[in-house]
């Protein structure tokens, strides 16, 4: 199973593309500790945001109950293409098809 999660600025992306076409979307709460003195979100934090989105995805989209102790999940590879910097005051979310 593979999934593609996209970390988006909800204000800009809602104007640029039809977010309603995605099967799953969840808001990501940025934390003050994720930023530097200029309000820029450190790129390493995006992997944590994707992890939060994966958990929400399984809870909301996958219809069957998963026995994590028996089945588990392996994230074998993750790749991030950074298109623009993220800043503290923006509203973010993750979407997936």
N, C-alpha and C positions, 0 to 999 in steps of 0.2 A: 504494500500500500504506500502510495506517495501522496503528498499534499504540497501545495504551494501556498504559502502565507505571504501576504503583502502588507507591509507596515505603511500606513498612509496617514497623511494629514487630513483629517476628516473634513475640514472646512474647504480646502483647496480641491481635494479629490471629488467631493460631492458635486462640484461644479464642472470638473473636467471629465468625469466618467460616471456611468450609471452604477452606483454601488449596489442598488437593489438587485442587480443581475447576479450577485454572488450568493451562494448557498449559505455562507456563514460570515458573520462579522461580529467583532467584539471590541469594546473600547479598552484601551490600554491606559492605565493611570501612570503617568510619569512621576517619578519621585525626585525630590529636590537633590538627593544624593547622587542621582544619575547625571548631574550636570557639572560643568566647570563654572568659573567665575563669570564667564560671558553668557551663561545660560545655554550653552551648547551641550547636547546629550552625547555622551561618550559612545562611540560606535559599538563597543563591546556589550553594551546594555541591550542592544537589539536582539541578541540571542536569547536573553532572558525574556524579552517581550514575546518572542516567538514561542518559547516554552509555555508561557501563560496562555497564549492563544491555542496551542496544541491541547492543553488540558481542557480548556473551554470547548474546543471543537469536539473532543471525544464525549464530553458531557452533553452537548446539545445536538450534535449531528448523528453520531453513531447510535443507532437505535437499540442495539443489544447491549446488555450489561457485560462488561469485560472483567474477567477475573485476573487482575494484574499480577497476583502472586503466582498464577499458573501460566499465563500467556506472556505477560510482560510486553515491552516494546523496546526496540533498538533504533536509535537514531544514528545511522551509519555515516551519514554525510549531510552537511549543511553548507550552503553557499549563499552569500549575501552580496548583492550588487547595490552599492550606495549611490543614489541618484542626486541627493541633496542633503544638507545638514538638517538635523532635528534640533528644535529649540524648546526650552522649558514651557513657554506660554501657549504652545499650539495644542490642539486637541487631536489625539492619535487613536488609531485603532488598527486591528489586523483583519484582513478579509481573505477569504479563500473560496475557490470555486467548488 
